[in-house]
């Protein structure tokens, strides 16, 4: 698991690469550290090819951290297989999920 981060126009971008599984055991803490204090975050999952329950839990933790500072997280570019995992876990109502980064950016305007 690799996370690339950058900030543009007041939005923090996190690009996820690889798999979120047991081998990425520090992902939860790493993601929470990257979002603390941020108001607008886009998590781009174009290069994410696998996620398990640990990864879903990390996303939930990040949403909690961001909402404590009245911020928001938008997730974009999920593969159809990963969208299905979010749907089966009942998380599509919790997360703002967009087809692409342009739509995610527009959601903050």
TIRO-2110 file (N, C-alpha, C; in Angstrom, 1 decimal):
// TIRO-2110
0.8, -1.2, 0.0, N, 1, A
0.0, 0.0, 0.0, CA, 1, A
0.9, 1.2, 0.0, C, 1, A
0.6, 2.1, -0.9, N, 2, A
1.3, 3.4, -1.0, CA, 2, A
0.3, 4.5, -1.1, C, 2, A
0.5, 5.6, -0.3, N, 3, A
-0.4, 6.7, -0.3, CA, 3, A
0.4, 7.9, -0.8, C, 3, A
0.0, 8.5, -1.9, N, 4, A
0.6, 9.8, -2.4, CA, 4, A
-0.4, 10.9, -1.9, C, 4, A
0.2, 11.9, -1.3, N, 5, A
-0.6, 13.0, -0.8, CA, 5, A
-0.1, 14.3, -1.4, C, 5, A
-1.0, 15.2, -1.7, N, 6, A
-0.7, 16.6, -2.1, CA, 6, A
-1.9, 17.5, -1.8, C, 6, A
-1.7, 18.8, -1.8, N, 7, A
-2.8, 19.7, -1.6, CA, 7, A
-2.9, 20.7, -2.8, C, 7, A
-4.1, 20.9, -3.2, N, 8, A
-4.3, 21.8, -4.4, CA, 8, A
-5.6, 22.6, -4.1, C, 8, A
-5.6, 23.9, -4.2, N, 9, A
-6.8, 24.7, -4.1, CA, 9, A
-7.5, 24.5, -2.8, C, 9, A
-6.8, 24.2, -1.7, N, 10, A
-7.5, 24.0, -0.4, CA, 10, A
-8.0, 22.6, -0.2, C, 10, A
-7.8, 21.7, -1.1, N, 11, A
-8.3, 20.3, -1.0, CA, 11, A
-7.1, 19.4, -0.8, C, 11, A
-7.1, 18.5, 0.1, N, 12, A
-6.1, 17.5, 0.3, CA, 12, A
-6.4, 16.3, -0.5, C, 12, A
-5.5, 15.9, -1.3, N, 13, A
-5.7, 14.7, -2.2, CA, 13, A
-4.9, 13.6, -1.6, C, 13, A
-5.5, 12.4, -1.5, N, 14, A
-4.8, 11.2, -1.1, CA, 14, A
-5.0, 10.2, -2.2, C, 14, A
-4.0, 9.7, -2.9, N, 15, A
-4.1, 8.7, -3.9, CA, 15, A
-3.6, 7.4, -3.4, C, 15, A
-4.5, 6.4, -3.4, N, 16, A
-4.2, 5.1, -2.9, CA, 16, A
-3.7, 4.2, -4.0, C, 16, A
-2.6, 3.4, -3.7, N, 17, A
-2.1, 2.5, -4.7, CA, 17, A
-1.9, 1.1, -4.1, C, 17, A
-2.3, 0.1, -4.8, N, 18, A
-2.1, -1.3, -4.3, CA, 18, A
-3.3, -1.9, -3.6, C, 18, A
-3.0, -2.6, -2.5, N, 19, A
-4.0, -3.4, -1.7, CA, 19, A
-4.0, -2.9, -0.3, C, 19, A
-5.2, -2.9, 0.3, N, 20, A
-5.4, -2.6, 1.7, CA, 20, A
-5.8, -3.9, 2.3, C, 20, A
-4.9, -4.6, 2.9, N, 21, A
-5.1, -5.9, 3.5, CA, 21, A
-4.3, -6.0, 4.8, C, 21, A
-4.2, -7.3, 5.3, N, 22, A
-3.4, -7.5, 6.5, CA, 22, A
-2.0, -7.0, 6.4, C, 22, A
-1.4, -7.0, 5.2, N, 23, A
0.0, -6.5, 5.1, CA, 23, A
0.1, -5.0, 5.3, C, 23, A
-1.1, -4.3, 5.1, N, 24, A
-1.1, -2.8, 5.3, CA, 24, A
-1.7, -2.5, 6.7, C, 24, A
-1.2, -3.1, 7.7, N, 25, A
-1.8, -3.0, 9.0, CA, 25, A
-1.7, -1.6, 9.6, C, 25, A
-0.8, -0.8, 9.2, N, 26, A
-0.7, 0.6, 9.7, CA, 26, A
-1.5, 1.6, 8.9, C, 26, A
-2.3, 1.1, 7.9, N, 27, A
-3.0, 2.0, 7.1, CA, 27, A
-4.0, 2.9, 7.9, C, 27, A
-4.7, 2.3, 8.9, N, 28, A
-5.7, 3.0, 9.7, CA, 28, A
-5.0, 4.2, 10.3, C, 28, A
-3.9, 4.0, 11.0, N, 29, A
-3.3, 5.1, 11.7, CA, 29, A
-2.7, 6.1, 10.7, C, 29, A
-2.1, 5.6, 9.6, N, 30, A
-1.5, 6.5, 8.6, CA, 30, A
-2.6, 7.4, 8.0, C, 30, A
-3.7, 6.8, 7.6, N, 31, A
-4.8, 7.6, 7.0, CA, 31, A
-5.4, 8.6, 8.0, C, 31, A
-5.6, 8.2, 9.2, N, 32, A
-6.1, 9.2, 10.2, CA, 32, A
-5.2, 10.3, 10.4, C, 32, A
-3.9, 10.0, 10.5, N, 33, A
-2.9, 11.1, 10.7, CA, 33, A
-2.9, 12.1, 9.5, C, 33, A
-3.1, 11.6, 8.3, N, 34, A
-3.1, 12.4, 7.1, CA, 34, A
-4.3, 13.3, 7.0, C, 34, A
-5.4, 12.9, 7.6, N, 35, A
-6.6, 13.7, 7.4, CA, 35, A
-6.9, 14.6, 8.6, C, 35, A
-6.2, 14.4, 9.7, N, 36, A
-6.5, 15.2, 10.9, CA, 36, A
-6.3, 16.7, 10.6, C, 36, A
-7.4, 17.5, 11.0, N, 37, A
-7.3, 18.9, 10.8, CA, 37, A
-7.7, 19.4, 9.4, C, 37, A
-7.9, 18.5, 8.5, N, 38, A
-8.3, 18.9, 7.2, CA, 38, A
-9.8, 19.1, 7.0, C, 38, A
-10.2, 20.0, 6.2, N, 39, A
-11.6, 20.2, 5.9, CA, 39, A
-12.1, 19.6, 4.7, C, 39, A
-11.3, 19.5, 3.6, N, 40, A
-11.7, 19.0, 2.3, CA, 40, A
-10.7, 17.9, 1.9, C, 40, A
-11.2, 16.7, 1.8, N, 41, A
-10.2, 15.6, 1.4, CA, 41, A
-10.9, 14.8, 0.3, C, 41, A
-10.0, 14.5, -0.7, N, 42, A
-10.4, 13.6, -1.8, CA, 42, A
-9.5, 12.4, -1.7, C, 42, A
-10.1, 11.2, -1.6, N, 43, A
-9.4, 9.9, -1.6, CA, 43, A
-9.6, 9.3, -3.0, C, 43, A
-8.5, 9.4, -3.8, N, 44, A
-8.6, 8.8, -5.2, CA, 44, A
-8.1, 7.4, -5.2, C, 44, A
-9.0, 6.5, -5.5, N, 45, A
-8.8, 5.0, -5.5, CA, 45, A
-8.6, 4.4, -6.8, C, 45, A
-8.2, 5.2, -7.8, N, 46, A
-8.0, 4.7, -9.2, CA, 46, A
-7.0, 3.5, -9.2, C, 46, A
-5.9, 3.6, -8.4, N, 47, A
-4.9, 2.6, -8.3, CA, 47, A
-5.1, 1.6, -7.2, C, 47, A
-6.2, 1.6, -6.5, N, 48, A
-6.5, 0.7, -5.4, CA, 48, A
-7.1, -0.6, -6.0, C, 48, A
-6.6, -1.7, -5.8, N, 49, A
-7.1, -2.9, -6.5, CA, 49, A
-7.7, -3.9, -5.5, C, 49, A
-7.6, -3.7, -4.2, N, 50, A
-8.2, -4.6, -3.2, CA, 50, A
-8.4, -3.9, -1.9, C, 50, A
-9.5, -4.2, -1.2, N, 51, A
-9.7, -3.7, 0.1, CA, 51, A
-10.4, -4.8, 0.9, C, 51, A
-10.0, -4.9, 2.2, N, 52, A
-10.7, -5.9, 3.1, CA, 52, A
-11.4, -5.1, 4.2, C, 52, A
-12.0, -5.8, 5.2, N, 53, A
-12.7, -5.1, 6.2, CA, 53, A
-11.8, -4.2, 7.0, C, 53, A
-10.5, -4.5, 7.2, N, 54, A
-9.6, -3.6, 7.9, CA, 54, A
-9.5, -2.2, 7.1, C, 54, A
-9.5, -2.3, 5.8, N, 55, A
-9.5, -1.0, 5.0, CA, 55, A
-10.8, -0.2, 5.2, C, 55, A
-11.9, -0.9, 5.2, N, 56, A
-13.2, -0.3, 5.4, CA, 56, A
-13.2, 0.4, 6.7, C, 56, A
-12.7, -0.3, 7.7, N, 57, A
-12.7, 0.3, 9.1, CA, 57, A
-11.8, 1.5, 9.1, C, 57, A
-10.7, 1.5, 8.4, N, 58, A
-9.8, 2.7, 8.3, CA, 58, A
-10.5, 3.9, 7.7, C, 58, A
-11.3, 3.6, 6.7, N, 59, A
-12.1, 4.7, 6.1, CA, 59, A
-13.1, 5.3, 7.1, C, 59, A
-13.8, 4.4, 7.8, N, 60, A
-14.7, 4.9, 8.8, CA, 60, A
-14.0, 5.7, 9.9, C, 60, A
-12.9, 5.3, 10.3, N, 61, A
-12.1, 6.0, 11.3, CA, 61, A
-11.7, 7.4, 10.8, C, 61, A
-11.3, 7.5, 9.5, N, 62, A
-10.9, 8.7, 8.9, CA, 62, A
-12.1, 9.7, 8.8, C, 62, A
-13.3, 9.2, 8.5, N, 63, A
-14.5, 10.0, 8.4, CA, 63, A
-14.8, 10.6, 9.8, C, 63, A
-14.6, 9.8, 10.8, N, 64, A
-14.9, 10.3, 12.2, CA, 64, A
-13.9, 11.4, 12.5, C, 64, A
-12.6, 11.2, 12.2, N, 65, A
-11.6, 12.2, 12.5, CA, 65, A
-11.9, 13.5, 11.8, C, 65, A
-12.3, 13.4, 10.5, N, 66, A
-12.6, 14.6, 9.7, CA, 66, A
-13.9, 15.3, 10.1, C, 66, A
-14.9, 14.5, 10.5, N, 67, A
-16.1, 15.1, 10.9, CA, 67, A
-16.0, 15.8, 12.2, C, 67, A
-15.0, 15.4, 13.1, N, 68, A
-14.8, 16.1, 14.3, CA, 68, A
-14.3, 17.5, 14.1, C, 68, A
-13.7, 17.7, 12.9, N, 69, A
-13.2, 19.1, 12.6, CA, 69, A
-14.1, 19.7, 11.6, C, 69, A
-15.3, 19.2, 11.5, N, 70, A
-16.3, 19.7, 10.5, CA, 70, A
-15.9, 19.7, 9.1, C, 70, A
-15.1, 18.7, 8.7, N, 71, A
-14.6, 18.5, 7.4, CA, 71, A
-15.4, 17.4, 6.7, C, 71, A
-14.9, 17.1, 5.4, N, 72, A
-15.6, 16.1, 4.6, CA, 72, A
-14.7, 15.4, 3.8, C, 72, A
-15.0, 14.1, 3.5, N, 73, A
-14.2, 13.2, 2.7, CA, 73, A
-15.0, 12.8, 1.5, C, 73, A
-14.4, 12.9, 0.3, N, 74, A
-15.0, 12.4, -0.9, CA, 74, A
-14.1, 11.3, -1.5, C, 74, A
-14.7, 10.2, -1.9, N, 75, A
-14.0, 9.1, -2.4, CA, 75, A
-14.3, 9.0, -3.9, C, 75, A
-13.3, 8.8, -4.7, N, 76, A
-13.5, 8.7, -6.2, CA, 76, A
-12.7, 7.6, -6.8, C, 76, A
-13.1, 7.3, -8.0, N, 77, A
-12.5, 6.3, -8.9, CA, 77, A
-12.4, 4.9, -8.3, C, 77, A
-13.4, 4.5, -7.6, N, 78, A
-13.5, 3.1, -7.1, CA, 78, A
-13.7, 2.2, -8.3, C, 78, A
-13.1, 1.0, -8.3, N, 79, A
-13.4, 0.0, -9.3, CA, 79, A
-14.7, -0.6, -9.0, C, 79, A
-15.4, -1.2, -10.0, N, 80, A
-16.7, -1.8, -9.7, CA, 80, A
-16.7, -2.8, -8.6, C, 80, A
-15.6, -3.6, -8.5, N, 81, A
-15.5, -4.6, -7.5, CA, 81, A
-15.4, -4.0, -6.1, C, 81, A
-14.7, -2.9, -5.9, N, 82, A
-14.6, -2.2, -4.6, CA, 82, A
-15.9, -1.5, -4.3, C, 82, A
-16.6, -0.9, -5.3, N, 83, A
-17.9, -0.3, -5.1, CA, 83, A
-18.8, -1.4, -4.5, C, 83, A
-18.8, -2.5, -5.0, N, 84, A
-19.6, -3.6, -4.6, CA, 84, A
-19.4, -4.0, -3.1, C, 84, A
-18.1, -3.9, -2.7, N, 85, A
-17.7, -4.2, -1.3, CA, 85, A
-18.3, -3.1, -0.4, C, 85, A
-18.2, -1.9, -0.8, N, 86, A
-18.8, -0.8, 0.0, CA, 86, A
-20.3, -1.0, 0.1, C, 86, A
-20.9, -1.4, -1.0, N, 87, A
-22.4, -1.6, -1.0, CA, 87, A
-22.8, -2.7, -0.1, C, 87, A
-22.1, -3.8, -0.2, N, 88, A
-22.4, -5.0, 0.7, CA, 88, A
-22.2, -4.7, 2.1, C, 88, A
-21.2, -3.8, 2.4, N, 89, A
-21.0, -3.4, 3.8, CA, 89, A
-21.9, -2.3, 4.3, C, 89, A
-22.8, -1.8, 3.4, N, 90, A
-23.7, -0.8, 3.7, CA, 90, A
-23.1, 0.6, 3.9, C, 90, A
-22.0, 0.8, 3.3, N, 91, A
-21.2, 2.1, 3.5, CA, 91, A
-21.4, 3.1, 2.5, C, 91, A
-22.2, 2.8, 1.4, N, 92, A
-22.4, 3.8, 0.4, CA, 92, A
-23.3, 5.0, 0.9, C, 92, A
-24.0, 4.8, 2.0, N, 93, A
-24.7, 5.9, 2.5, CA, 93, A
-23.9, 6.8, 3.5, C, 93, A
-22.8, 6.3, 3.9, N, 94, A
-21.9, 7.0, 4.8, CA, 94, A
-20.9, 7.9, 4.1, C, 94, A
-20.4, 7.3, 3.0, N, 95, A
-19.3, 8.0, 2.2, CA, 95, A
-19.9, 8.7, 1.0, C, 95, A
-19.3, 9.9, 0.6, N, 96, A
-19.6, 10.5, -0.6, CA, 96, A
-18.7, 9.9, -1.7, C, 96, A
-19.3, 9.1, -2.6, N, 97, A
-18.5, 8.4, -3.6, CA, 97, A
-18.9, 9.0, -5.0, C, 97, A
-17.8, 9.3, -5.7, N, 98, A
-17.9, 9.9, -7.0, CA, 98, A
-17.2, 9.1, -8.1, C, 98, A
-17.7, 9.1, -9.3, N, 99, A
-17.0, 8.4, -10.4, CA, 99, A
-15.7, 8.9, -10.7, C, 99, A
-15.4, 10.1, -10.5, N, 100, A
-14.1, 10.7, -10.9, CA, 100, A
-13.7, 11.9, -10.0, C, 100, A
-12.5, 12.3, -10.2, N, 101, A
-12.0, 13.4, -9.3, CA, 101, A
-12.6, 14.7, -9.6, C, 101, A
-13.0, 15.0, -10.8, N, 102, A
-13.7, 16.2, -11.2, CA, 102, A
-15.0, 16.3, -10.4, C, 102, A
-15.8, 15.3, -10.4, N, 103, A
-17.1, 15.3, -9.6, CA, 103, A
-16.8, 15.5, -8.1, C, 103, A
-15.8, 14.8, -7.6, N, 104, A
-15.4, 15.0, -6.2, CA, 104, A
-15.0, 16.4, -5.9, C, 104, A
-14.2, 17.0, -6.7, N, 105, A
-13.8, 18.4, -6.5, CA, 105, A
-15.1, 19.3, -6.5, C, 105, A
-15.9, 19.1, -7.5, N, 106, A
-17.2, 19.9, -7.6, CA, 106, A
-18.0, 19.8, -6.4, C, 106, A
-18.0, 18.7, -5.7, N, 107, A
-18.8, 18.5, -4.5, CA, 107, A
-18.5, 19.4, -3.4, C, 107, A
-17.3, 20.0, -3.4, N, 108, A
-16.8, 20.9, -2.4, CA, 108, A
-17.2, 22.4, -2.7, C, 108, A
-17.8, 22.6, -3.8, N, 109, A
-18.1, 24.0, -4.2, CA, 109, A
-19.5, 24.3, -3.9, C, 109, A
END
